Amino acid sequence: MSRWGLRSKLIAAFLAVIFAAGIVLVVILELVAPAFYRTHAIEMAQAMGGGTDGMQAQALQNDLERGFNTALTQSLLLAALITVPLALVVSAAISKRIVAPVLRVSSASARIAAGRYEERLPAAGHDELGELTANFNRMAGVLEQTEARRMELIGTVAHELRTPLSGLKGYAEGMVDGVFSVAHAAESIGREVDRLERLLGDLQ
């Protein structure tokens, strides 16, 4: 059995999706955001620089871009520090809700395998897990009925076999005690054997 249970796999899947989305977000921001704010940084540098020369305006523009990049990076780090633990809690809660019915089915199936055919599960909604639970309950019902018919058949067969076997034993003891002649006992034993053959044919 794998060390990674279904719940662990679901949590890992949730976190992987969040991680991938975060990487895409950062890449897009790093590639696209400068094109959006560079024009505004130039306008702000010119407005704030007033009569300064081009070098001072360029330095001011660079400072504005660095400041924006720093603020953006810090904002992303803060968002990650808040989002990752929150995502972990939410994914754990969601995965627990998903895995719980599966664990109930697993436990109930183990009990049925141990012979407790009356085992049933509570309804679990109208989604795929609810359908799984309903199918399990139907399966358990069929198994319980099949086991009941099997036990009934065994009881009937045992009762039907007991009569000719008792007759055979009685005729054998009668021959030993001299109560029945061999010819009389052989004829009666033949009838009982025919009866046994008919019973076996019915069983087949």
FIFIKOL-413835 format. One line per field, with one value per residue: x, y, z of N, C-alpha, C in turn; residue number from 1. Coordinates in steps of 0.05 Angstrom, whole numbers, plus 32768, in hexadecimal, padded with zeros to 4 digits. Layout:
! FIFIKOL-413835
n_east: c(X ...)
n_north: c(Y ...)
n_up: c(Z ...)
ca_east: c(X ...)
ca_north: c(Y ...)
ca_up: c(Z ...)
c_east: c(X ...)
c_north: c(Y ...)
c_up: c(Z ...)
pos: c(NUM ...)
This chain:
! FIFIKOL-413835
n_east: c(8011 800A 8031 801B 7FDD 7F98 7F84 7FB3 7FC7 7FA0 7FA4 7FD9 7FD0 7FAE 7FD0 7FF8 7FDD 7FD2 8007 801A 7FF7 8008 803D 8033 8018 8040 8066 8049 803F 8074 8083 805C 8049 8072 806E 803E 8044 8071 806B 804B 8070 8097 807B 806F 80A3 80B4 808F 809A 80CF 80D2 80F6 8126 8160 8169 8184 817A 8143 813F 8158 8133 8108 811A 811F 80E9 80D5 80F3 80DF 80AA 80AF 80C5 809B 8074 808B 808F 8059 8047 8063 804E 8019 8020 8032 8003 7FDE 7FF0 7FF0 7FB8 7FA3 7FB5 7F98 7F63 7F65 7F70 7F41 7F1B 7F2E 7F29 7EF1 7EE6 7F02 7EED 7EBA 7ECE 7EF1 7ECC 7EB0 7EDA 7EE4 7EB2 7EB0 7ED8 7EC2 7E96 7EB2 7EC3 7E96 7E69 7E33 7E08 7E18 7E11 7E15 7E0E 7DE8 7E0A 7E03 7DF8 7E1F 7E5A 7E72 7E46 7E2A 7E4E 7E49 7E13 7E13 7E35 7E15 7DEB 7E07 7E17 7DE5 7DD5 7DFD 7DF0 7DBE 7DCC 7DEE 7DC9 7DA7 7DCB 7DD8 7DA5 7D9F 7DC9 7DB6 7D87 7D9B 7DBB 7D93 7D75 7D9A 7DA4 7D7B 7D7D 7DB1 7DAC 7D8A 7DAB 7DD2 7DB2 7DA2 7DD3 7DE3 7DBA 7DC5 7DF5 7DE3 7DC3 7D8D 7D79 7D78 7DAC 7D9B 7D6A 7D7C 7DA1 7D7F 7D61 7D8B 7D9B 7D6F 7D74 7DA6 7D98 7D76 7D9A 7DB9 7D93 7D8C 7DBF 7DBF 7D98 7DB2 7DDD)
n_north: c(7FE8 802D 8062 8093 80A9 80B0 80E1 80FE 8101 8120 8150 815E 8164 8190 81B7 81B6 81CA 81FE 8210 820E 8233 8261 8266 8271 82A1 82C3 82C2 82D9 830C 831F 8321 833E 8369 8393 83AC 83C6 83EA 8408 8433 8455 845E 847A 84A9 84BB 84C4 84ED 8514 851B 8527 8556 858C 8570 854F 851D 84F0 84F2 84EC 84B9 849B 84A4 848B 8457 844D 8450 8423 83FA 83FF 83F2 83BD 83A6 83AE 8390 835C 8354 8356 8328 8300 8307 82FA 82C4 82AF 82B2 8298 8262 8245 824B 8232 81FE 81F0 81F4 81CE 81A0 819B 8195 8166 8142 8140 8128 80F7 80DD 80C0 8098 807D 8069 8045 8022 800D 7FF5 7FCF 7FAD 7F98 7F7D 7F57 7F39 7F1E 7F3A 7F46 7F67 7F9A 7FE0 8021 8066 8096 80BF 80F1 810D 8109 80EE 80D0 80C6 80A5 807B 8068 8059 8030 800D 7FFE 7FE5 7FB9 7FA0 7F91 7F6C 7F45 7F36 7F1E 7EF5 7ED7 7EC8 7EA7 7E80 7E69 7E55 7E30 7E0C 7DF9 7DE0 7DB9 7D9B 7D87 7D68 7D43 7D28 7D03 7CD6 7CC5 7CB5 7C8B 7C67 7C5D 7C43 7C14 7BFD 7BF2 7BD0 7BA4 7B93 7B84 7B5B 7B63 7B73 7B52 7B47 7B4F 7B6B 7B99 7BAC 7BBC 7BE5 7C07 7C15 7C34 7C60 7C74 7C83 7CAC 7CD0 7CDC 7CF7 7D25 7D3B 7D46 7D6E 7D95 7DA2)
n_up: c(8000 7FF1 800E 800B 8018 8000 8012 801C 7FE9 7FD0 7FEC 7FDD 7FA6 7FA5 7FBA 7F94 7F67 7F7A 7F81 7F4C 7F34 7F50 7F3E 7F07 7F0D 7F23 7EFA 7ED0 7EE6 7EEB 7EB6 7E9B 7EBB 7EBF 7E8C 7E90 7EBB 7EAF 7E8B 7EAA 7ED3 7EB9 7EAB 7EDF 7EF2 7ED0 7EDE 7F14 7F12 7EF8 7EE4 7EE1 7EC6 7E91 7EA6 7EDD 7EDB 7EC6 7EEE 7F17 7F01 7F00 7F36 7F45 7F29 7F41 7F75 7F6D 7F5B 7F89 7FAD 7F94 7F96 7FCE 7FDB 7FC0 7FDC 800F 8003 7FF5 8026 8043 8023 801A 804E 8057 802A 8034 8062 804E 8024 8041 805E 8035 801C 8045 8049 8018 801B 8048 803E 801C 803E 8062 8041 8036 806A 8075 804C 805B 8089 8073 8056 8080 808D 809F 8085 808A 808B 807F 8060 8071 804B 801B 8000 7FBD 7F98 7F76 7F9F 7FBF 7F9C 7F9A 7FCF 7FCF 7FA9 7FC3 7FEF 7FD4 7FBF 7FEE 8001 7FDA 7FE2 8016 800F 7FEC 800D 8034 8015 8007 8039 8046 801C 8029 805A 8049 8026 804A 806B 8046 8035 8063 806D 8045 8052 8087 807F 8061 8087 80AD 8092 808A 80BF 80CC 80AB 80C2 80F5 80E7 80DD 80AB 806C 803C 8007 800E 8028 8003 7FD9 7FF1 7FFF 7FCB 7FBA 7FDD 7FCC 7F98 7FA5 7FBC 7F8F 7F70 7F90 7F8D 7F57 7F55 7F72 7F50)
ca_east: c(8000 801A 8033 800A 7FC1 7F88 7F82 7FCD 7FC9 7F8E 7FB1 7FF0 7FC6 7FA5 7FE8 8006 7FCE 7FD7 8023 801C 7FEA 8019 8053 8029 8012 8059 8073 803A 8044 808F 8086 8048 8045 8083 8065 8027 804A 8088 8061 8043 8088 80A4 806B 8073 80BE 80B5 8080 80A7 80E9 80CF 810B 813F 816A 8160 8190 816B 8129 8143 815D 811A 80F7 8125 8117 80CC 80D2 80FD 80CC 8092 80B6 80C8 8080 8066 8097 8087 803C 8044 806D 8039 8002 8028 8032 7FE7 7FCF 7FF9 7FE3 7F9B 7F9E 7FBA 7F81 7F4C 7F68 7F6E 7F25 7F0D 7F37 7F1C 7ED5 7EE6 7F0D 7EDD 7EA8 7EDF 7EFB 7EB5 7EAC 7EF0 7EE0 7E9B 7EB6 7EE8 7EAF 7E87 7EC5 7EC5 7E7D 7E53 7E25 7DF3 7E24 7E08 7E21 7DFB 7DE8 7E20 7DFE 7DF0 7E36 7E66 7E76 7E2C 7E24 7E5F 7E3D 7DFA 7E1B 7E3F 7DFE 7DDD 7E18 7E15 7DCB 7DD6 7E0E 7DE2 7DA9 7DD9 7DF7 7DB2 7D9E 7DE0 7DD4 7D8C 7DA4 7DD9 7DA5 7D74 7DAA 7DC2 7D7B 7D6D 7DAE 7DA5 7D68 7D87 7DC8 7DA2 7D7F 7DC1 7DDE 7DA0 7DA3 7DEE 7DE3 7DA7 7DD3 7E08 7DD4 7DB3 7D71 7D73 7D88 7DBD 7D8B 7D57 7D8B 7DAC 7D69 7D5B 7DA2 7D9A 7D5B 7D7F 7DBB 7D8A 7D6D 7DB1 7DC0 7D7F 7D93 7DD7 7DB7 7D8A 7DC7 7DEB)
ca_north: c(8000 8045 8072 80AA 80A2 80C0 80FC 810B 8107 8136 8169 8163 816D 81AB 81C9 81B8 81DD 8219 8217 8214 824D 8276 826A 827E 82BD 82D1 82C5 82ED 8326 8327 8326 8351 8381 83AA 83BA 83D6 8401 8417 844C 8466 8466 8490 84C2 84C5 84CE 8507 8527 8521 8532 8572 8596 8561 8545 8502 84DC 84F2 84E1 849C 8490 84A5 8476 843D 844B 844A 8407 83E8 8400 83E3 83A1 839E 83AD 8379 8343 8352 834F 830C 82F0 8308 82EA 82A8 82A7 82B0 8285 8246 8238 824A 821D 81E5 81EB 81EF 81B5 818A 8198 818A 814B 8132 813C 8115 80DD 80D0 80AB 8082 806D 805A 802F 800F 7FFF 7FE4 7FB8 7F9A 7F8A 7F6A 7F41 7F29 7F10 7F4A 7F4E 7F7B 7FB5 7FF4 803B 807D 80A4 80D3 8106 8105 810B 80D4 80C2 80BC 808F 8065 805E 804B 8017 7FFB 7FF4 7FD1 7FA2 7F93 7F84 7F53 7F31 7F2B 7F0C 7EDD 7EC7 7EBC 7E91 7E6B 7E5B 7E46 7E19 7DF9 7DEC 7DCE 7DA2 7D8A 7D78 7D54 7D2D 7D19 7CED 7CBE 7CBB 7CA6 7C71 7C56 7C54 7C30 7BFB 7BF1 7BE7 7BB9 7B8D 7B8A 7B78 7B45 7B6A 7B74 7B41 7B57 7B56 7B80 7BB1 7BB7 7BC9 7BFE 7C19 7C1F 7C49 7C77 7C7F 7C91 7CC5 7CE2 7CE5 7D0C 7D3D 7D47 7D52 7D87 7DA9 7DAB)
ca_up: c(8000 7FEE 8026 8006 8017 7FEE 801D 8018 7FCC 7FCA 7FF6 7FCB 7F8D 7FA9 7FBE 7F7A 7F57 7F84 7F7B 7F2F 7F2F 7F5B 7F2B 7EEF 7F15 7F26 7EE0 7EC1 7EF2 7EE5 7E99 7E90 7ECB 7EB8 7E75 7E98 7ECD 7EA6 7E80 7EC0 7EE2 7EA9 7EAE 7EFA 7EF4 7EC3 7EED 7F2E 7F0C 7EF0 7ED2 7EE3 7EAC 7E8A 7EB8 7EF6 7ED6 7EC2 7F09 7F26 7EF5 7F09 7F53 7F46 7F20 7F57 7F8B 7F65 7F5B 7FA5 7FB9 7F88 7FA1 7FEA 7FDB 7FB8 7FF2 8025 7FFA 7FF7 8043 804D 8013 801C 8065 8053 8016 8041 8074 803E 8015 8054 8065 801E 8017 805A 8041 8002 8022 805D 8034 8011 8055 806C 802E 803A 8083 8072 803A 806B 809B 8063 8050 8098 8090 80A9 806D 8090 808C 806C 8064 806F 8032 801A 7FED 7FA2 7F86 7F70 7FB8 7FC7 7F8A 7FA4 7FE7 7FC8 7F9B 7FD7 7FFE 7FC3 7FBE 8008 8003 7FC9 7FEF 802D 8005 7FE1 8023 8040 8004 8009 8052 8043 800B 8038 806E 803B 801C 8060 8074 8032 8035 807C 806D 8039 8060 809E 8075 805A 80A0 80BA 8084 808F 80DA 80CC 80A0 80D6 810B 80DC 80DB 808F 805B 802A 7FF0 8015 802E 7FEA 7FCA 7FFF 7FFB 7FB0 7FB9 7FEA 7FBB 7F83 7FB0 7FBF 7F74 7F68 7F9F 7F81 7F3D 7F5B 7F7A 7F38)
c_east: c(8012 801A 8021 7FED 7FB2 7F87 7F9C 7FD0 7FB8 7F9A 7FC9 7FE6 7FBC 7FBC 7FF7 7FF8 7FD3 7FF3 8026 800F 7FFB 8030 804A 8023 802B 8066 8064 803F 8060 8092 8074 8047 8058 8079 804E 8030 8062 8080 805A 805B 8096 8095 806F 808E 80C0 80A6 808E 80C2 80E8 80E5 8125 8147 8161 816B 8181 814F 812A 8148 8144 8108 8100 811D 80FA 80C7 80DC 80E9 80B3 8097 80B9 80AD 8071 8070 808E 8069 8038 804D 8059 8021 8007 8027 8016 7FD9 7FD6 7FED 7FC5 7F94 7FA1 7FA3 7F69 7F4E 7F66 7F50 7F15 7F15 7F2B 7EFF 7ED3 7EED 7EFB 7ECA 7EB7 7EE9 7EE4 7EAF 7EC1 7EEC 7EC8 7EA0 7EC7 7ED6 7E9E 7E99 7EC7 7EAA 7E66 7E44 7E0F 7DFE 7E18 7E14 7E0B 7DFD 7DFD 7E1C 7DF8 7E06 7E41 7E6A 7E5B 7E23 7E35 7E52 7E23 7E00 7E26 7E29 7DEE 7DED 7E16 7DFA 7DCA 7DE6 7DFF 7DCC 7DB5 7DE3 7DE0 7DA7 7DB2 7DDC 7DBA 7D90 7DB4 7DC8 7D92 7D83 7DB2 7DAA 7D73 7D81 7DAD 7D92 7D73 7DA0 7DC0 7D98 7D96 7DCF 7DCD 7DA1 7DBE 7DEE 7DD0 7DB4 7DE7 7DFA 7DC4 7D96 7D68 7D84 7D97 7DAC 7D78 7D66 7D97 7D97 7D63 7D72 7DA3 7D86 7D66 7D96 7DAE 7D80 7D83 7DBA 7DAD 7D85 7DAB 7DD1 7DA9 7D9E 7DD6 7DD9)
c_north: c(8019 8055 808B 80A1 80B5 80DD 810B 8113 811E 8150 8171 816E 818A 81BF 81CC 81CB 81FA 8222 821E 822E 8264 827C 8279 829C 82CD 82D6 82DA 8309 8330 832E 833D 836B 8398 83BA 83CD 83EF 8411 8432 8460 846F 847C 84AA 84CD 84D1 84E9 851C 852F 852D 854F 857A 8587 8556 8528 84ED 84DA 84E6 84C2 848E 848F 848F 845B 8438 8443 842C 83F4 83E8 83F0 83C5 8396 839B 8395 835E 833F 834A 8332 82F9 82EF 82F7 82CC 829E 82A3 829A 8268 8239 8236 8234 8201 81DD 81E4 81D4 819D 8185 818C 816D 8138 812C 8128 80F9 80CE 80BB 8093 8070 805D 8042 8019 7FFF 7FEC 7FCC 7FA4 7F8B 7F76 7F52 7F2E 7F1A 7F20 7F56 7F62 7F97 7FC7 800F 8051 808A 80BB 80E8 80FB 8107 80EF 80C3 80B7 80A4 8076 8058 804E 8030 8003 7FEE 7FDF 7FB7 7F92 7F85 7F6B 7F3E 7F25 7F17 7EF2 7ECB 7EB9 7EA4 7E7A 7E5B 7E4A 7E2D 7E04 7DEA 7DD8 7DB5 7D8F 7D7A 7D62 7D3D 7D1C 7D00 7CD4 7CB3 7CAC 7C8B 7C5E 7C4B 7C3F 7C14 7BED 7BE4 7BCF 7BA0 7B81 7B7B 7B60 7B4A 7B69 7B5F 7B53 7B60 7B6D 7B9A 7BBD 7BC6 7BE4 7C12 7C25 7C36 7C63 7C84 7C8E 7CAC 7CDA 7CED 7CFB 7D26 7D4B 7D53 7D6C 7D9D 7DB4 7DBD)
c_up: c(8000 8008 8023 8004 8004 7FF8 8018 7FFA 7FC4 7FD3 7FE4 7FB1 7F8F 7FAB 7FA3 7F67 7F60 7F7E 7F5D 7F28 7F39 7F48 7F12 7EF5 7F16 7F0B 7ED0 7ECC 7EEA 7EC7 7E8F 7E9F 7EC4 7EA0 7E7C 7EA8 7EC4 7E9B 7E96 7ED1 7ED3 7EAD 7ECA 7EFE 7EE7 7ED3 7F07 7F29 7F04 7EDC 7ED4 7EC8 7EA8 7E9C 7ED2 7EF2 7ED3 7EDD 7F19 7F1B 7EFF 7F26 7F55 7F3E 7F35 7F6E 7F85 7F66 7F77 7FB2 7FAF 7F94 7FBE 7FEC 7FD4 7FCF 8009 801D 7FFC 8014 804E 803E 8017 8035 8062 8040 8023 8053 8063 802F 8028 805B 804E 8019 802D 8053 802A 800A 8037 8052 8028 8028 8061 805B 8033 8054 8081 8061 8049 807E 808C 805C 8068 809E 809A 8092 8071 8090 8077 8073 8062 8054 8033 8004 7FD1 7F8E 7F81 7F89 7FC2 7FB6 7F92 7FBC 7FE1 7FBB 7FAF 7FE7 7FEE 7FC2 7FD8 800B 7FF2 7FD6 8007 8024 7FFA 7FF8 8031 8030 8006 8023 8052 8033 801A 804C 8061 8032 8033 806A 8060 8031 804E 807B 805E 8047 8079 8096 806F 8073 80AE 80AD 8089 80AB 80DB 80C0 80B4 80EC 8101 80DA 80BE 8080 8048 8012 7FF6 801A 8015 7FD9 7FD7 7FFC 7FDF 7FAD 7FC6 7FD9 7FA3 7F8C 7FB3 7FA3 7F6A 7F77 7F94 7F66 7F41 7F63 7F62 7F27)
pos: c(1 2 3 4 5 6 7 8 9 10 11 12 13 14 15 16 17 18 19 20 21 22 23 24 25 26 27 28 29 30 31 32 33 34 35 36 37 38 39 40 41 42 43 44 45 46 47 48 49 50 51 52 53 54 55 56 57 58 59 60 61 62 63 64 65 66 67 68 69 70 71 72 73 74 75 76 77 78 79 80 81 82 83 84 85 86 87 88 89 90 91 92 93 94 95 96 97 98 99 100 101 102 103 104 105 106 107 108 109 110 111 112 113 114 115 116 117 118 119 120 121 122 123 124 125 126 127 128 129 130 131 132 133 134 135 136 137 138 139 140 141 142 143 144 145 146 147 148 149 150 151 152 153 154 155 156 157 158 159 160 161 162 163 164 165 166 167 168 169 170 171 172 173 174 175 176 177 178 179 180 181 182 183 184 185 186 187 188 189 190 191 192 193 194 195 196 197 198 199 200 201 202 203 204)
